[in-house]
Structures are given as structure tokens and as C-alpha cells.
Amino acid sequence: MSHFLYGAQVHANGIRQHYLRYGGASGARTGRNAVVLIPGITSPAVTWGFVAERFGRHFDTYVLDVRGRGLSEASDTLDYSLDAQAADLNAFCAALGLGGYAFVGHSMGGRIAIRAASKRPTGLTRVVAVDPPVSGPGRRAYPAKLPWYVDSIRMARHGISQDQMREFCPTWNEEQLRLRAQWLHTCDERAIVTSFEAFQTDDIHADLPRIVVPLMLMSAERGDVIREEELAEIRGLVPGLREDRVAGAGHMIPWDNEEGFHRAFGDFLGQTLD
């Protein structure tokens, strides 16, 4: 049985924000905090549906289309900075009137969750940052390359086949490839370039000590996004940090090891993702 409820839009932080809702506030979910999923740099909300289905079993779950992606607002003049994205996230939760809620952000979404949490929004109870780029001023560069994103987006705007998409994502299954091929064209190229370049200019390490709710850092064993020495630095900045490194997974952890991804949360959110 699917836990998908609906897709909707809300005007928050001055823009149209689109989201998908799973689970709802019913049954055992009413006694638990909601979860807001924030996808990565070229992942519209719909591509996280298989993750949201699992979360929706246990939590009232919202998957956000970050500005410039999916069905949220995009334009040639829109501010695509990390600060704008973080303000969107906090305004989104306020506009929907969420009480207690947790952020779960992957990659760029993890950086957005960290920056948003550093503002100490009312109602936020926990944060999970999933393999966020830890690059920044004076730090090791993010290991991915910008042309990988831009080339695939331009092909998607023209019309990309599953076989062509497989060249970019060779380990993905047919359903995952089909969905990415269908939705990648909704990623605004300027938004992606701005976010990618900000991986090297925005310092999320300065945000970490300002977060006053429990923080979990999940990393990929094979991703090379977060190395052991970088984990050690974050431990020093966040006393009580909860960590998990997912075995056999690259950066796209739920795609590479879905069950390992869900197990890694344990009871951090107040309920295991069985």
C-alpha cells in the first residue's frame, strides 16, 4: 500500500514551493515529529518517492522541491544561494504550521538543513545530514565535477533516453533511470551551477556549533565526500554527534544500499524505519 497522499504548493519566503506529502498525521504518526526531506543538487522531490514511502509508514513526511528544481519556482533572476535555500526551508515549515519536525537532507540538502538549523527555527527537534559536501573556503574540493551535472541537464532538456542516462548513472535500475530521465530537465542550470560553486565558498562548519538540537551525520563508505579526518573535525565541533557510515554505498546512499540507509537512522528520529 502506498503512503503517498498528495503534491501541493505553498507560498513561503516569497516564492512558490512545491512538495509531496506521505503518511500524514494519523495513527501512530500523530505522536511523532514530522520529517522534512531535502534532496540534493539535481534531485527533484519525486525522485525521493521511494525513500518517502518508507518514512511515510512511520512519520508525517514532506519532500521539498528546492528552488530551481522540480515544480518549485525558478527564474533567471532568482537567488539560488545557500542562505536563500535555508530561508526557504524554515519558511516552508512555518507556512505549513508544522509543530515538531526533523530535517533529513541529502548532499546539498544536508548543507541546507545545517544552515537552516543554525538559525534555530521554532519547532525543529533533530537534524540528519546525509553525506553533505564538507568542502568550503580553504578545504578539499568536492570530488564530483560540474560538467557531469550540466551535460546531463542539457541532454535532458533536449530529451534524454534511459540508455543515455545510464551513461551518467551506470549502477541505477530501470525505474530509477526512467524517473531521472523524466524529471532532470526541471533542474534550472543556473541553480545547479550556483549551488555547485557554493560548495567551495560557503562554510557550513561555522554553522555547526550554532545548532542546538541533536545532529546525526550519515556518510557513504565509497563516496569520498567525507573522509575520516573530516569526520574527526566535525566531531570536535558537535559534541554528542551521532554518526553512521553506510557500507557498500557511494554518495547516492539510498540508491546504492537502500536497506543500509534506513537502518542507519536507528531510533534517532524516535522510531526505526522498519
MINU-567995 format. One record per residue (C-alpha): residue number from 1; x, y, z. Coordinates in steps of 0.25 Angstrom, whole numbers, m for minus. Example, Ala and Ser with C-alpha at 12.3 -4.5 7.8 and 13.67 -1.06 7.14 Angstrom:
// MINU-567995
    i      x      y      z
    1     49    m18     31
    2     55     m4     29
// end
This chain:
// MINU-567995
    i      x      y      z
    1      0      0      0
    2      5     14     m4
    3      7     24      7
    4      7     36     m3
    5     m4     46      0
    6     m3     58    m10
    7      6     68    m16
    8      4     83    m13
    9      9     97    m13
   10     11    107     m3
   11     16    122     m4
   12     27    123      6
   13     39    132      7
   14     34    140     m5
   15     34    128    m15
   16     25    116    m19
   17     30    104    m12
   18     25     90    m17
   19     25     78     m8
   20     20     64     m7
   21     13     58      5
   22     14     44     10
   23      8     37     22
   24      0     49     29
   25     m3     52     43
   26    m11     39     46
   27    m10     27     55
   28      3     25     62
   29      9     36     54
   30      1     47     61
   31     10     45     73
   32     23     47     65
   33     30     58     59
   34     28     61     45
   35     40     59     35
   36     44     69     24
   37     53     62     13
   38     62     72      6
   39     68     65     m7
   40     81     68    m13
   41     86     77    m24
   42     79     70    m36
   43     68     62    m29
   44     54     67    m31
   45     45     63    m19
   46     38     52    m28
   47     52     44    m29
   48     52     42    m14
   49     38     36    m14
   50     43     22    m11
   51     50     28      2
   52     38     36      6
   53     29     23      4
   54     37     17     16
   55     37     29     24
   56     22     31     22
   57     20     18     29
   58     24     24     42
   59     24     39     40
   60     17     50     34
   61     27     53     23
   62     29     64     13
   63     38     64      2
   64     42     78     m3
   65     46     83    m17
   66     57     92    m14
   67     56    105    m22
   68     60    103    m37
   69     57     89    m36
   70     44     81    m39
   71     32     89    m39
   72     37    100    m29
   73     39    114    m34
   74     51    116    m44
   75     55    128    m52
   76     67    136    m58
   77     67    145    m46
   78     64    136    m34
   79     74    136    m23
   80     80    122    m23
   81     89    124    m11
   82     90    114      1
   83     85    125     10
   84     72    127      1
   85     70    112      1
   86     71    111     16
   87     62    122     18
   88     52    115      8
   89     53    103     17
   90     50    110     30
   91     39    118     24
   92     33    105     18
   93     31     99     31
   94     25    111     37
   95     16    113     26
   96     11     99     27
   97      9    101     42
   98     18     89     46
   99     19     87     61
  100     31     78     64
  101     39     73     52
  102     52     68     47
  103     61     71     35
  104     67     60     27
  105     75     66     16
  106     84     58      6
  107     97     65      0
  108     93     79     m4
  109     80     77      4
  110     89     73     16
  111     96     87     15
  112     83     94     14
  113     78     86     27
  114     90     90     34
  115     90    105     30
  116     74    105     33
  117     76     99     47
  118     87    109     51
  119     76    119     50
  120     69    111     62
  121     55    111     56
  122     43    109     65
  123     39     94     65
  124     52     88     60
  125     55     75     68
  126     66     68     60
  127     75     69     48
  128     81     58     39
  129     91     62     29
  130     93     51     19
  131    107     51     12
  132    107     66     11
  133    119     72      4
  134    129     77     14
  135    137     86      4
  136    138    101      7
  137    148    112      7
  138    162    106      9
  139    157     92      9
  140    158     80      0
  141    149     82    m13
  142    136     74    m14
  143    140     61    m22
  144    129     62    m33
  145    131     70    m46
  146    121     81    m50
  147    121     76    m65
  148    115     63    m60
  149    102     71    m56
  150    102     81    m67
  151    104     72    m78
  152     93     62    m73
  153     83     74    m71
  154     85     79    m85
  155     83     66    m91
  156     70     65    m82
  157     65     78    m87
  158     67     73   m102
  159     61     59    m98
  160     69     48    m92
  161     67     33    m93
  162     69     23    m82
  163     81     17    m89
  164     87     31    m90
  165     84     34    m75
  166     91     20    m71
  167    104     26    m76
  168    103     36    m65
  169     97     27    m54
  170    102     13    m58
  171     98      6    m45
  172     84     10    m45
  173     72      1    m48
  174     62      3    m59
  175     52     10    m51
  176     62     20    m45
  177     67     23    m59
  178     54     25    m64
  179     50     35    m53
  180     63     43    m54
  181     61     44    m69
  182     47     49    m68
  183     50     60    m57
  184     64     64    m59
  185     60     75    m69
  186     53     82    m58
  187     66     86    m51
  188     70    100    m55
  189     84    100    m60
  190     88    113    m53
  191     82    108    m40
  192     91     96    m41
  193    104    104    m45
  194    101    113    m33
  195     99    102    m23
  196    112     94    m28
  197    121    106    m28
  198    115    110    m14
  199    120     96     m9
  200    134    103     m9
  201    130    117     m4
  202    120    114      7
  203    126    110     21
  204    116    100     27
  205    126     97     38
  206    123    111     44
  207    108    107     45
  208    110     94     53
  209    113    100     67
  210    101    108     66
  211     91     96     64
  212     85     93     78
  213     77     81     74
  214     83     67     73
  215     90     65     60
  216     93     52     52
  217    103     51     41
  218    102     39     31
  219    113     37     21
  220    116     27     10
  221    127     17     11
  222    130     19     m4
  223    127     33     m7
  224    140     40     m3
  225    131     52      1
  226    134     51     15
  227    148     45     19
  228    151     41     33
  229    160     53     37
  230    148     62     33
  231    139     54     41
  232    148     56     53
  233    147     71     51
  234    132     71     51
  235    132     62     64
  236    140     73     70
  237    130     84     66
  238    118     76     70
  239    118     69     84
  240    109     57     84
  241    109     56     69
  242    103     43     65
  243    110     36     53
  244    108     25     43
  245    116     21     31
  246    107     13     21
  247    115      1     16
  248    116     m2      1
  249    109     11     m3
  250    114     23    m11
  251    109     37    m10
  252     95     33    m14
  253     93     25     m2
  254     78     21     m3
  255     81     17    m18
  256     93      8    m14
  257     89      2     m1
  258     74      5      2
  259     73     m4     14
  260     86      0     20
  261     82     15     18
  262     69     12     26
  263     76      4     37
  264     86     15     39
  265     75     24     45
  266     73     14     56
  267     63     21     66
  268     69     35     64
  269     56     41     59
  270     48     34     70
  271     44     21     62
  272     52     12     54
  273     50     11     39
  274     46     m4     38
// end
